[in-house]
């Protein structure tokens, strides 16, 4: 007869972080960082996207300088 999985039983693998744990959040952040790096490489390799991003960056710097003055 197979053992029933009851309340409080562990169904996750022992090496899996529990949901919401610091280890799980760290893994999620690393995965998000990887997606960001991949997207960054796509922008850098596309001259028109890079130009547009730099234009927006210059506009934001200009606006921030007005606030700081």
C-alpha positions in Angstrom: 0.0 0.0 0.0 1.4 3.4 -1.0 1.9 6.0 1.7 -0.6 8.9 1.4 0.8 12.4 1.1 -1.0 14.3 3.9 -1.0 17.8 5.2 2.5 19.0 6.0 4.2 16.4 3.8 7.1 17.5 1.7 6.4 17.1 -2.0 9.2 19.4 -3.3 12.7 18.1 -3.9 15.1 18.5 -1.0 17.4 20.7 -3.0 14.6 23.1 -4.2 14.3 26.4 -2.3 10.9 26.9 -0.6 8.6 29.4 -2.3 9.3 33.0 -1.3 12.7 32.0 0.3 15.8 34.2 0.1 17.3 31.5 -2.1 14.4 31.5 -4.5 14.4 35.3 -4.7 18.2 35.3 -5.4 17.6 32.7 -8.2 14.8 34.8 -9.7 16.9 37.9 -9.6 19.8 36.1 -11.4 17.4 34.8 -14.1 16.0 38.4 -14.5 19.6 39.7 -14.8 20.4 37.2 -17.4 17.3 38.3 -19.5 18.4 41.9 -19.1 22.0 41.1 -20.3 20.6 39.2 -23.3 18.4 42.2 -24.2 21.3 44.6 -23.7 23.3 42.6 -26.2 20.4 42.8 -28.7 20.3 46.6 -28.4 24.1 47.0 -28.7 24.1 44.9 -31.9 21.3 47.0 -33.5 22.7 50.4 -34.5 19.2 52.0 -34.8 18.1 50.7 -31.4 21.3 51.8 -29.8 21.0 55.3 -31.3 17.5 55.6 -30.1 18.4 54.5 -26.6 21.3 56.9 -26.4 19.0 59.8 -27.5 16.6 59.0 -24.7 19.5 58.8 -22.2 20.7 62.2 -23.3 17.2 63.7 -22.9 16.9 62.1 -19.4 20.3 63.5 -18.3 19.3 66.9 -19.5 16.0 66.8 -17.5 17.8 65.6 -14.4 20.3 68.4 -14.7 17.4 70.9 -14.7 16.2 69.4 -11.4 19.6 69.5 -9.9 20.2 73.1 -10.7 
